[in-house]
Amino acid sequence: MKRFFTLIFLLGLVLTVGMLKSGVPGTEQFNLGGHTSVVNDVNWSPNGLLLATASDDNTAIIWSAASGTKLFSLIGHTKMILAVQWSPDGTKIATASDDGTAIIWSATSGTKLFSLNGHGMWGVSDIQWSPDGSKVATASYDNTAIIWSATNGTKLFTLTFSGFSSFYLAFKWSPDGTKVVTANDDRTTIIWSATSGTKLFTLEHTDRIRVVDWSPDGSKVATGSGDGERTASIWSATSGTKLFTLSGHNMEITSVHWSPDGSKVATSSLDQTAIIWSATSGTKLLTLTGSYKYLLDVEWSPDGSKVATASGDSTAKIWSATSGAKLFTLSGHTGPLTTVQWSPDGSKVATASSDFTAKIWYVTDADGVEEESPHSQPNFTLFPNPTDNTFTVKFEKETIVPTSLRINNLLGQSVTTYDIPVGVMEWSVHVGGLSAGMYHVQFNSSIRPLVVY
């Protein structure tokens, strides 16, 4: 008999299809209360099964997004962690810290893989994976950004600003990974080649630039400025020319993001408003008002139908991106929010706060069932569960068409697949080759937990 699963998997018993089940939209699902200081960042794993948080307490924590359980802490930094991000394949996590280092961690064990040491004692303000996961880039208060190999931690390029004293506040990879754009405190935005480290274009502003984002097709960038300009701008990424100035805020721009289809841009500001703009004409489409303090973040839902805002009034709000109507106010934090992030499927959002917590909230009813088509596949159950070597899949009715049943690990990676023929009500599955632990069994869009011991 296989060894019994460890405590972490016993805790994983609660990791059920609750992840896919929704409560009342606009209500709290989980309070993630494991930090002892401000939570600066929150980031969903690519498959939405896990969540990472970064804090001023010098740690990052990995959580089950289905149960709210703390899985493990990432301990190794000596100062506050300012940013945390999953690799595109979900197998690694990168953290950036005020201690002057970034660290790449295993997302499956929480072990440190390697440290990125190149910014001296200057804080690392941000870290971003390239779209293909082969590189990471760090931004620092030492006037440089560095592009590193994500395989072995080798430094590939250092992007250095040669003007008067400044520091990088934000940067983003282009969607195709061939360029990066940096937003600088010295009133410039620079587009760089990510393959040679050379400077391609300098976008001149009259005020410091705090935020930047690429259009989904990589042809444009949007920038947001401080209290001097109080504007956002849209630029050509192929010529460096300014296309539109987005004037409407009366205080500093705190975030700027393109809609998933590239037709709009959303901005948030210290003036307590968010604005949705046309990216093709630069005209103001909607102004989102109703927050009682500054906004620090605005984020599009994956389908572009909604936006979420994070406010200093301790709430997040969900808005219709077509009408500007306020759909939900997410109330429960006791301190200003630092960020808000949508789950990959758009059914939930996660918030981080200065009250030392992060939270997961229901936004849409993920249990909403579409009208059943004549070809819809049946639901299913597993027994026994937990199992030793064999379990049985029992369908509520006969399978309609041939299909596959997959067993995935906690990272959502497929470990084995079984072909299920037409006309089956029960199917026996042998799992003697699987290690003891927690898995998910997926049949079409339905998922069930499986514990193997």
ABEGO torsion letter per residue (X at the ends): XBBBBBAAAAAAAABBAAAABBBBBGBBABBBAABABBBABBBBBAAGABBBBBBAAGBBBBBBAAAGBBABBBBGBABBBABBBBBAAGABBBBBBAAGBBBBBBAAAGBBABBBBAAEABBBABBBBBAAGABBBBBBAAGBBBBBBAAAGBBABBBBBABBBBBBABBBBBAAGABBBBBBAAGBBBBBBAAAGBBABBBBBABBBABBBBBAAGABBBBBBBAAAGBBBBBBAAAGBBABBBBABABBBABBBBBAAGABBBBBBAAGBBBBBBAAAGBBABBBBGBABBBABBBBBAAGABBBBBBAAGBBBBBBAAAGBBABBBBGBABBBABBBBBAAGABBBBBBAAGBBBBBBABBAABBBBBBAABBBBBBBOBOBBAABBBBBBABBBABBBBBBBBBAAGBBABBBBBBBGBABBBBBAAABBBEBBBBBBEABBBBBBBX
